[in-house]
Amino acid sequence: MARLLRRIDSLFFSLLSLGGKNPTSRICVLLFFSWFLWRIWKFSVAPKWYPNRPKTYPYWIPFVGHTLSFFRDGDGTIMRARMYFKNDRAPFKLVIMGETVYVVTSPQDTASVHRQIENLSMDNWIKELMVQFGATSASINAMWSPKAMQSASKEPLAHVCQLLFRLQLNPGEYSNQVQERVLRKIHERMTWEEMPTSMILSEAHNSRVISLLHWSQNVLLQGATTSFFGKALLEVEPELFKYFFKFDESSWKLSYRIPPLLAKDLLRAKSFAQDAMQRYFDLPAASRADASWLVQSIEAKMRASGIPSRDIGRLVLMFYWTINANAWKSSFWMLTYIINDSNLRQSILDEVTPLLANNSLLSPVELAAQLCECLCLTSVYNEVLRLTASSVSVRTVVGPAAIGDLVLEKDARIVVPYRQMLLDEAVFGPDTNEFNHERFLQNPSLAKSSSFKPFGGGVTLCPGRQLAQREVLSFVALALCKFDLNMGEPLSNSHRNVPELEARIPCIGIMGPVAGQDVHTRVIRV
């Protein structure tokens, strides 16, 4: 160490002499030398001084860290960092806008994160989201202050709302009610007459070329929105979907706390959706009586805690985002791959056509349950999830915590990007970046692999995963059986047989296609 200090001292005076007596030159030399010392300490000395801490992926600019790289290609940044550390899958550290972010990419370490519920908390992340969604400090305090009136265990209202969310979506009585509503709405929308004109690109007798992207969006969002909120929300704001899509595209900026200056697109879309939600909750309760049990229960709890309509709308928008962000994208990708492979399409038709032939004898829920038993159909569904899911779990270190032998700094953030495991060649094979509809058909055990976590895990395991699967499979089966689908002629530059996956922009759910890309599908009435 003494020898190193002597060499640094010698280097400093050598550099200073190069700067001469010019003050500007000397300042530049001092700045460079300070940067040089920081660099040596950060990436050479500190890792040896603190061997029990996750290593930092090197970067050049203090505070800024990996921010710019992450903006340009979040998944690529994580991949490059993993390869820099020789793909040992050990947790490593990124710096985003001065914040320490630990990245976990192995199933074993992910399980460790899930187990440490007390010291690795998601509550701070949820509180930050509430702030970023624009709720007032008074309402946020009401959500997190334990009160006897909220539950027998004196849980804060935020936890009570999470429990209500799970009760509505996890298998059971409440889930059956909402599944019946959502799936029935999908059946109603999947008719020739119900196709919105906005998605029709050209039309002839019993034949249309449509935007597959808009068809998936419209049917899935329409079904979920009216099932959870009744008719009033879309009556209050008919253009809600337009702004929700814009919000969803840039919603990753919330999770990574991107400054407002770099998130203007997000803020504009969010403001519009928040205004729609506030106007909805300003309506008399009688005009919203067809809302789901979940929405009515959450509203009642929040009003009992003194939270006004404005903040109810902003907080419920978080639930709306969770419910509607992913199913339509899965549907889009499933149909895209199916209509591009005639053999695959025929295999699925052989499975689902007999079920749809008995559609009149089955309720939408019963039909969806049987679709989940179709091996080829569910294999395609799992492969689409594996290839397109970019789910992320976020935790904050609030107490003493470690992953293996590595000690974590308090107040640091932990991110688990499940996509890094979903593309693991050691688990899923050398063609992991390609769509292979037989992957889960040939090896069904992959669906139970610890690396296959498209819906997250631990306390953040998505409670709506069963509903999402049934929504998607119902939409895909109805589309294939009620219409003759083929690849339509390109009607604009947006058409792609298989669009590019938008993997460069960080995402916390299912990734969509690159902006401006679509599939033009010929739909023939049968």
C-alpha positions in Angstrom: 0.0 0.0 0.0 2.8 2.4 0.9 4.5 1.7 -2.5 1.2 2.4 -4.3 0.8 5.7 -2.4 4.4 6.7 -3.4 3.6 6.0 -7.0 0.4 8.0 -7.0 2.2 10.9 -5.3 4.9 10.8 -8.0 2.3 10.6 -10.7 0.5 13.6 -9.3 3.5 15.9 -9.3 4.5 14.7 -12.8 1.0 15.6 -14.1 1.1 18.9 -12.2 4.3 19.9 -13.8 2.9 19.2 -17.2 0.1 21.7 -16.5 2.7 24.4 -16.0 1.6 27.6 -14.2 -1.6 28.1 -16.1 -4.5 28.0 -13.6 -6.9 26.4 -16.1 -4.4 23.7 -16.9 -3.7 23.0 -13.3 -7.5 22.7 -12.5 -7.8 20.2 -15.4 -4.9 18.2 -14.0 -6.4 18.2 -10.6 -9.8 17.1 -12.0 -8.2 14.4 -14.0 -6.1 13.2 -11.1 -9.2 13.2 -8.8 -11.0 11.1 -11.4 -8.1 8.8 -11.7 -7.9 8.3 -7.9 -11.7 7.6 -7.9 -11.4 5.1 -10.7 -8.5 3.2 -9.0 -10.3 3.1 -5.7 -13.7 2.2 -7.1 -12.7 -0.6 -9.4 -9.3 -1.8 -8.2 -8.9 -1.2 -4.5 -12.4 -1.3 -3.1 -13.3 -4.8 -4.5 -10.3 -6.2 -2.6 -10.9 -4.1 0.5 -14.5 -5.2 0.6 -14.5 -8.7 -0.8 -17.9 -9.5 0.8 -19.8 -6.9 -1.2 -21.2 -7.4 -4.8 -18.8 -6.1 -7.4 -19.5 -3.0 -9.3 -19.7 -3.1 -13.1 -17.2 -0.5 -14.2 -18.3 2.9 -15.5 -16.7 6.2 -16.4 -18.6 9.0 -14.9 -19.3 9.3 -11.2 -23.0 9.5 -10.2 -24.2 9.1 -13.8 -22.9 5.6 -13.7 -24.7 3.2 -16.1 -27.7 5.6 -16.6 -27.2 6.4 -20.2 -26.4 2.9 -21.2 -29.4 1.6 -19.3 -31.7 4.1 -21.1 -30.4 3.0 -24.5 -30.6 -0.8 -23.8 -31.5 -1.9 -20.3 -31.5 -5.6 -20.9 -28.2 -5.3 -22.9 -26.6 -3.4 -20.1 -27.4 -6.2 -17.7 -26.2 -8.8 -20.1 -22.9 -7.1 -20.7 -22.3 -6.7 -17.0 -23.1 -10.4 -16.5 -20.6 -11.4 -19.2 -18.0 -8.9 -17.8 -18.1 -11.0 -14.6 -17.6 -14.2 -16.7 -21.3 -15.1 -16.5 -20.8 -16.5 -12.9 -24.4 -15.3 -12.2 -23.2 -13.7 -8.9 -25.1 -10.5 -7.9 -23.4 -7.4 -9.2 -23.9 -3.6 -8.7 -25.1 -1.0 -11.2 -25.2 2.7 -10.5 -28.2 4.5 -12.0 -28.5 8.3 -11.3 -26.2 7.8 -8.3 -28.3 5.0 -6.8 -27.0 1.6 -5.9 -28.9 -1.1 -7.8 -28.0 -4.7 -7.1 -28.9 -7.1 -10.0 -29.7 -10.7 -9.2 -29.7 -13.2 -12.2 -29.6 -16.7 -10.8 -32.6 -18.8 -9.5 -30.8 -19.6 -6.3 -30.1 -16.0 -5.4 -33.6 -15.0 -6.5 -35.0 -17.6 -4.1 -32.8 -16.0 -1.3 -34.3 -12.6 -2.1 -37.8 -13.9 -2.0 -37.2 -15.5 1.4 -35.9 -12.4 3.1 -39.2 -10.7 3.4 -38.5 -8.6 6.5 -35.1 -7.1 5.5 -35.7 -7.0 1.7 -38.9 -5.1 1.5 -41.1 -4.0 -1.5 -43.0 -1.5 0.7 -40.6 1.3 -0.1 -40.9 0.7 -3.8 -44.7 0.8 -3.5 -44.5 4.0 -1.5 -42.3 5.6 -4.1 -44.7 4.5 -6.9 -47.5 6.1 -4.9 -45.5 9.4 -4.8 -44.8 9.1 -8.5 -48.4 8.4 -9.3 -49.2 11.8 -7.7 -50.9 10.8 -4.4 -50.7 13.4 -1.7 -48.5 12.8 1.4 -51.7 12.7 3.5 -53.2 9.9 1.5 -50.0 8.0 1.4 -49.7 8.2 5.1 -53.3 7.0 5.4 -52.4 4.0 3.2 -49.4 3.0 5.5 -50.7 3.9 9.0 -51.9 0.8 10.8 -55.5 1.2 12.1 -57.7 -1.2 13.9 -60.6 -0.4 11.7 -58.8 -1.7 8.6 -58.1 -5.3 9.8 -58.0 -7.4 12.8 -54.2 -7.7 12.5 -53.9 -3.9 12.3 -52.3 -4.1 8.8 -51.8 -0.9 7.0 -54.4 -0.2 4.3 -51.8 -0.7 1.5 -51.4 -4.3 2.7 -55.2 -4.7 3.0 -55.6 -3.6 -0.6 -52.9 -6.1 -1.7 -54.9 -8.8 0.1 -58.1 -7.8 -1.6 -56.3 -7.9 -4.9 -55.1 -11.4 -4.3 -58.6 -12.5 -3.1 -60.1 -11.2 -6.3 -57.5 -12.8 -8.6 -56.2 -15.9 -6.9 -58.3 -19.1 -7.5 -61.5 -19.1 -5.5 -65.0 -17.7 -5.3 -64.1 -14.0 -6.0 -61.8 -15.0 -8.8 -64.6 -17.1 -10.5 -66.8 -14.1 -10.5 -64.4 -11.8 -12.2 -63.2 -14.5 -14.6 -66.8 -15.1 -15.7 -67.2 -11.4 -16.4 -63.9 -10.9 -18.2 -64.1 -14.0 -20.3 -67.7 -13.4 -21.3 -66.8 -9.9 -22.5 -64.0 -11.4 -24.6 -66.6 -13.8 -26.2 -68.9 -10.9 -26.9 -66.2 -8.9 -28.6 -64.9 -11.7 -30.8 -67.5 -11.3 -33.5 -67.5 -9.9 -37.0 -69.8 -7.1 -35.9 -67.9 -6.1 -32.9 -64.6 -5.4 -34.7 -63.9 -1.7 -34.2 -63.5 0.3 -37.5 -60.3 1.8 -36.2 -58.5 -1.4 -36.6 -59.8 -2.3 -40.1 -57.2 -1.4 -42.7 -59.1 -2.5 -45.7 -62.4 -4.4 -46.3 -64.1 -6.5 -49.0 -67.0 -8.9 -48.9 -66.6 -11.1 -45.8 -62.9 -10.2 -45.8 -60.9 -7.6 -43.9 -57.2 -6.8 -43.3 -56.8 -5.7 -39.8 -54.2 -4.5 -37.4 -53.5 -7.5 -35.2 -51.9 -5.2 -32.6 -55.1 -3.1 -32.3 -57.3 -6.1 -32.3 -55.5 -7.6 -29.3 -55.4 -4.4 -27.5 -59.1 -3.6 -28.0 -60.5 -7.0 -27.1 -58.4 -7.6 -24.0 -58.5 -4.1 -22.6 -62.1 -3.6 -23.3 -63.0 -6.9 -21.5 -60.9 -6.2 -18.4 -61.8 -2.6 -18.1 -65.5 -3.1 -18.2 -65.3 -6.2 -16.1 -63.5 -4.4 -13.3 -64.8 -0.9 -13.6 -68.2 -1.4 -15.3 -69.3 0.8 -18.2 -68.8 4.1 -16.6 -65.0 4.5 -16.9 -65.0 4.3 -20.7 -68.1 6.5 -20.8 -66.2 9.1 -18.7 -63.2 8.9 -21.0 -63.6 7.1 -24.4 -59.9 7.7 -25.2 -58.5 6.1 -22.1 -56.9 3.2 -24.0 -55.0 5.6 -26.3 -53.3 7.3 -23.4 -52.9 4.1 -21.3 -50.8 2.6 -24.1 -48.5 5.6 -24.1 -48.2 5.4 -20.4 -47.5 1.7 -20.4 -44.7 2.1 -23.0 -42.8 4.4 -20.7 -43.9 3.0 -17.3 -40.5 1.5 -16.7 -39.3 5.0 -15.8 -41.4 4.8 -12.6 -39.6 1.7 -11.3 -36.2 3.2 -12.0 -37.1 6.7 -10.6 -36.2 8.5 -13.8 -36.1 12.3 -13.3 -39.2 14.2 -14.7 -37.0 16.0 -17.3 -36.4 12.6 -18.9 -39.9 11.3 -18.5 -42.2 13.9 -20.1 -43.9 11.4 -22.3 -44.7 9.3 -19.2 -46.0 12.2 -17.2 -48.3 13.5 -20.0 -50.0 10.1 -20.5 -50.2 9.4 -16.7 -51.8 12.8 -16.1 -54.5 12.1 -18.7 -55.2 8.6 -17.2 -55.3 10.0 -13.6 -57.8 12.7 -14.6 -60.1 10.0 -16.1 -59.9 7.9 -12.9 -60.7 11.0 -10.7 -63.7 11.8 -12.8 -64.8 8.2 -12.5 -64.6 8.2 -8.7 -66.3 11.5 -8.6 -69.4 9.9 -10.1 -72.2 8.9 -7.7 -71.7 5.3 -6.5 -75.1 4.3 -7.9 -73.8 5.0 -11.5 -70.8 2.7 -10.8 -72.7 -0.2 -9.3 -71.6 -2.6 -12.0 -67.9 -2.3 -10.9 -66.2 -5.4 -9.6 -66.1 -6.4 -5.9 -62.4 -5.5 -5.9 -62.8 -1.9 -7.1 -65.8 -1.3 -4.8 -64.0 -2.8 -1.8 -60.8 -0.8 -2.3 -62.8 2.4 -2.8 -64.8 1.8 0.4 -61.6 1.1 2.4 -59.9 4.3 1.1 -62.9 6.5 1.7 -63.2 5.2 5.2 -59.6 6.3 5.7 -60.4 9.8 4.4 -58.8 9.5 1.0 -60.5 11.8 -1.5 -61.6 10.9 -5.1 -58.5 12.5 -6.6 -56.1 10.2 -4.7 -58.3 7.2 -5.0 -58.1 7.6 -8.8 -54.3 7.9 -8.7 -53.8 4.9 -6.4 -56.3 2.7 -8.3 -54.6 3.6 -11.5 -51.7 1.5 -10.1 -54.0 -1.5 -10.0 -55.4 -0.8 -13.4 -51.9 -0.8 -14.8 -51.1 -4.1 -13.2 -54.3 -5.7 -14.5 -54.1 -4.5 -18.1 -50.4 -4.2 -19.0 -49.6 -7.7 -20.3 -52.4 -10.0 -21.5 -53.0 -8.2 -24.8 -49.2 -8.4 -25.6 -49.1 -12.1 -25.0 -52.2 -12.6 -27.3 -50.6 -10.5 -30.0 -47.3 -12.6 -29.9 -49.2 -15.9 -29.8 -51.3 -15.1 -32.9 -48.3 -13.7 -34.7 -46.3 -16.9 -34.3 -49.3 -19.1 -35.1 -50.4 -17.5 -38.3 -46.8 -17.6 -39.6 -46.7 -21.4 -39.2 -49.4 -23.3 -41.0 -48.5 -26.6 -39.4 -48.6 -25.0 -35.9 -51.9 -23.4 -36.7 -53.4 -26.7 -37.8 -52.1 -28.5 -34.7 -53.8 -25.9 -32.5 -57.0 -26.0 -34.5 -57.1 -29.8 -34.1 -57.0 -29.3 -30.3 -59.4 -26.4 -29.8 -62.0 -26.8 -32.6 -63.8 -29.7 -30.8 -64.0 -27.5 -27.6 -65.4 -24.5 -29.5 -67.9 -26.8 -31.2 -69.3 -27.5 -27.8 -69.1 -23.8 -26.8 -72.9 -23.5 -26.2 -72.6 -26.3 -23.6 -69.8 -24.7 -21.7 -69.5 -21.4 -19.8 -66.6 -19.1 -20.8 -64.8 -20.2 -17.5 -65.3 -23.9 -18.3 -64.1 -23.5 -21.8 -61.0 -21.6 -20.7 -60.2 -24.3 -18.1 -60.3 -26.9 -20.9 -58.2 -24.7 -23.2 -55.5 -24.7 -20.4 -55.4 -28.5 -20.9 -54.5 -28.3 -24.6 -50.9 -29.3 -24.8 -49.9 -27.6 -28.0 -51.8 -24.4 -27.2 -50.2 -24.1 -23.7 -46.8 -25.0 -25.0 -47.0 -22.0 -27.4 -48.3 -19.8 -24.5 -45.3 -20.8 -22.2 -42.8 -20.2 -25.0 -44.3 -16.8 -25.7 -44.0 -15.9 -22.0 -40.4 -17.2 -21.9 -39.4 -15.2 -25.0 -41.2 -12.0 -24.3 -41.6 -11.6 -20.5 -39.4 -9.0 -18.9 -40.8 -9.2 -15.4 -38.9 -7.5 -12.6 -39.0 -7.8 -8.9 -37.8 -4.8 -6.9 -36.8 -4.7 -3.2 -35.2 -2.2 -0.9 -32.6 -3.3 1.7 -34.2 -2.1 5.0 -32.2 -4.3 7.4 -29.2 -6.7 7.6 -29.3 -8.8 4.5 -27.0 -11.0 2.5 -27.1 -13.1 -0.7 -24.8 -16.0 -0.1 -21.6 -14.6 1.2 -22.3 -11.1 -0.1 -23.4 -8.4 2.3 -25.9 -5.8 1.0 -25.8 -2.1 1.8 -28.8 -0.6 3.6 -31.1 1.5 1.4 -29.8 0.0 -1.8 -32.2 -1.3 -4.3 -32.4 -4.9 -5.5 -33.7 -5.7 -9.0 -34.4 -9.2 -10.2 -34.7 -9.2 -14.0 -36.3 -12.5 -14.7 -35.6 -12.3 -18.4 -31.9 -13.1 -17.6 -33.1 -16.5 -16.4 -35.8 -17.1 -19.0 -33.0 -16.9 -21.7 -30.5 -19.1 -19.9 -29.1 -21.5 -22.5 -28.0 -24.0 -19.8 -31.7 -24.5 -19.0 -33.6 -23.8 -22.2 -31.1 -24.9 -24.8 -28.8 -23.1 -27.4 -31.7 -21.6 -29.3 -32.9 -19.7 -26.3 -33.3 -16.4 -28.3 -35.6 -18.1 -30.9 -39.2 -19.0 -30.8 -39.6 -22.8 -30.6 -43.2 -23.9 -30.1 -42.2 -27.4 -29.2 -39.8 -26.5 -26.4 -42.3 -27.0 -23.6 -44.1 -29.8 -25.5 -41.0 -31.9 -25.7 -39.9 -31.1 -22.2 -43.0 -30.2 -20.0 -40.8 -30.0 -16.9 -39.4 -26.7 -18.1 -42.7 -25.0 -17.0 -41.7 -25.9 -13.4 -38.1 -24.9 -13.7 -36.8 -22.4 -11.1 -35.6 -20.4 -14.1 -39.1 -20.1 -15.6 -40.6 -17.2 -13.7 -42.5 -15.1 -16.2 -44.9 -13.9 -13.5 -42.3 -13.1 -10.9 -42.0 -14.9 -7.5 -42.2 -14.7 -3.8 -44.7 -12.1 -2.4 -44.7 -10.4 -5.8 -45.8 -13.5 -7.7 -48.6 -12.2 -9.9 -52.0 -13.2 -8.4 -53.7 -12.7 -11.8 -51.6 -15.3 -13.7 -54.5 -17.8 -14.0 -56.9 -15.1 -15.2 -54.2 -13.8 -17.7 -53.7 -17.3 -19.1 -57.4 -17.9 -19.6 -57.9 -14.5 -21.2 -55.1 -15.1 -23.7 -56.0 -18.6 -24.6 -59.7 -17.7 -25.0 -58.8 -14.8 -27.3 -56.4 -16.9 -29.4 -58.8 -19.9 -29.7 -61.8 -17.8 -30.6 -59.7 -15.9 -33.2 -58.5 -19.1 -34.9 -61.9 -20.9 -34.8 -64.3 -18.1 -35.5 -62.3 -16.6 -38.4 -60.0 -17.8 -41.1 -56.7 -15.9 -40.3 -53.9 -15.5 -42.8 -51.0 -13.1 -43.3 -52.5 -10.1 -45.1 -50.8 -8.0 -47.7 -48.7 -5.1 -46.2 -50.7 -1.9 -46.3 -48.1 0.3 -44.8 -44.5 0.2 -43.7 -45.6 -0.8 -40.2 -46.3 -4.4 -41.3 -43.9 -7.2 -40.3 -44.5 -10.9 -40.5 -42.9 -11.1 -37.1 -42.2 -7.7 -35.6 -39.0 -7.1 -33.6 -39.3 -7.4 -29.9 -38.7 -4.1 -28.1 -36.0 -5.5 -25.8 -33.9 -2.3 -25.6 -36.3 -0.3 -23.5 -36.6 -1.6 -19.9 -40.0 -3.2 -19.3 -41.5 -4.8 -16.2 -43.9 -7.1 -17.9 -44.5 -8.5 -21.4 -42.5 -6.7 -24.0 -44.4 -5.3 -27.0 -43.1 -4.9 -30.6 -40.8 -2.1 -31.6 -42.8 1.2 -31.9 -44.5 1.5 -35.3 -44.3 -2.2 -36.1 -47.5 -4.3 -36.5 -48.9 -7.4 -38.2 -51.5 -6.9 -41.0 -53.8 -9.9 -40.8 -56.4 -11.0 -43.3 -59.5 -12.1 -41.4 -62.2 -14.0 -43.4 -65.6 -14.5 -42.0 -66.6 -18.2 -41.7 
